[in-house]
């Protein structure tokens, strides 16, 4: 966030700021206690993780995944809703400049959690990673 304003008594409370959404490039204003256009996305969605192997995890492991800050990303609400639980072969960030980072995070999450990758996912990720700077 930019233009960040934190609470006076509790610096963990963000009173206001502006999020530059990585998926779209939109500037999203935020004000404490007011609805915003920001949501928290699971880069590898919970449903996609379930289908890729999370169904076999313990409840504790699923909870850890759902709250892992490396899996979570603040993004545009509508874009997050449009993504739903789609995998990388069925959805890509609208902002092409973020494809490299998205694919890196996505593959890192899949590897970290031992989640399976389908052939279509693999091809889509390879395509997004092909243009990454070395």
Order of alpha helices (4+ residues) and beta strands (2+ residues): beta-beta-beta-beta-alpha-alpha-beta-alpha-alpha-alpha
